[in-house]
Amino acid sequence: MSGHERAFINQAFESNWIAPYGEHIDGFELELTTYLNPNYFVTTLNSGTSAIHLALLLLGVTNGDEVLCQTNTFIASVNPVTYCGATPIFVDSEPDSWNICPKQLEIAISDRIKLGKAPKAIIAVHLYGMPYNVDEINKIAETYKIPVIEDSAEALGSSYKTKKCGTLGTLSTLSFNGNKIITTSAGGALITKDIQLKQKAVLLANQAREHSTEYLHNQIGYNYRMSNVLAGIGRGQLQVIQKRVEARRAIYNIYKEELGSIEEIEFQNEAESSYSNRWLTCVLLPKVSDKEGLRLLLEQHNIESKPLWKPMHQQPVFKNLKSYINGVSDKLFSRGLCLPSGSNLTQEEQFRVISVIKNYFSS
Ligand SMILES: *Cc1c(COP(=O)(O)O)cnc(C)c1O
């Protein structure tokens, strides 16, 4: 927490709006809009997963459809496809951004079309806060007229050229889960340029209850709204977003400077067009055995590190699904490690982590 949240929570309690309605919801949505781009509309929700689910529903994804998904991601990007009765088809990453590869995407689209299965949507992810190759992906999407869901769960505070992540897809989503760069403990948001889509999202998130004194429902809805109390936490958090981004970028820069000289350690590269919030600093280690070797040595020093997200095409639950693979995410997963990157990591703590890593490679 930043210290700004409690005043908003107190306000919610004093006004007795402990509900998924109230001034903090309106305030948080407006402040997010102002932060991202005043031409967009934000709908706050109870999770980033709900936001992706609603995005798919708004695009008309339904039973039997196929959706092309970045394989290199956390499973929340993909699970909602199955909630719609649709099938995820996985697409591998490019080596620089670690995100969806334009070449593989185009191969996948052509192949699906040839099989009579034109994809209904593309889910692209700014993994670890690093923007995907937005221009290339959008160009392909426009050529084939397929909408893009921009999963910006990890990338609030990142941008591509002059635009903020969260405003780069046909529909875009955010997460405010506890592990993200700002949090409401649990929460998410859907972002659109189209006021009518926002109205539809609000309706679906509220059990599809129509404006009527009777409890009238014309379609199936969901209970996906955000609480006014949590929106208050979000308003307090949003005040410090830029500080958080700067802290995380500084952490990345120190790791890069201190570890960059160790032979063959690689980092996720920021293209000229990209500005990453560096949500997590991840390193690609020289050998497969280093991943577990270094993780265990760090653990012995009471330092937690974690493997990268295991790609979706490697997940047992998705083992029968088609994927378009070039080896990049397999390589990343086999040799990658996420290093301590929290906004509150002190320099002293970070140098303790760095010295353990240096020792590992010098012995
Ligand atoms: C966290 C996350 C989500 C989902 O967010 P929740 O709010 O936890 O439901 C989606 N995609 C990615 C890449 C994430 O990291």
The ligand as a Tripos MOL2 file, in Angstrom:
@<TRIPOS>MOLECULE
LIG
   15    15     1     0     0
SMALL
NO_CHARGES

@<TRIPOS>ATOM
      1 C1         -2.8430  -11.5420  -13.4920 C.3       1 LIG1
      2 C2         -3.0640  -11.8300  -14.9060 C.ar      1 LIG1
      3 C3         -4.3500  -11.9500  -15.4610 C.ar      1 LIG1
      4 C4         -5.6200  -12.0390  -14.6940 C.3       1 LIG1
      5 O1         -5.8420  -11.2180  -13.6790 O.3       1 LIG1
      6 P1         -6.6890  -11.5930  -12.3610 P.3       1 LIG1
      7 O2         -7.0620  -10.2310  -11.8950 O.co2     1 LIG1
      8 O3         -5.7650  -12.3070  -11.4410 O.co2     1 LIG1
      9 O4         -7.8680  -12.3930  -12.7650 O.co2     1 LIG1
     10 C5         -4.4650  -12.1090  -16.8290 C.ar      1 LIG1
     11 N1         -3.3890  -12.1670  -17.6140 N.ar      1 LIG1
     12 C6         -2.1490  -12.0740  -17.1330 C.ar      1 LIG1
     13 C7         -1.0070  -12.1300  -18.0880 C.3       1 LIG1
     14 C8         -1.9290  -11.9220  -15.7620 C.ar      1 LIG1
     15 O5         -0.6750  -11.8600  -15.2920 O.3       1 LIG1
@<TRIPOS>BOND
     1     1     2 1
     2     2     3 ar
     3     2    14 ar
     4     3     4 1
     5     3    10 ar
     6     4     5 1
     7     5     6 1
     8     6     7 2
     9     6     8 1
    10     6     9 1
    11    10    11 ar
    12    11    12 ar
    13    12    13 1
    14    12    14 ar
    15    14    15 1
@<TRIPOS>SUBSTRUCTURE
     1 LIG1         1 GROUP 0 **** ****
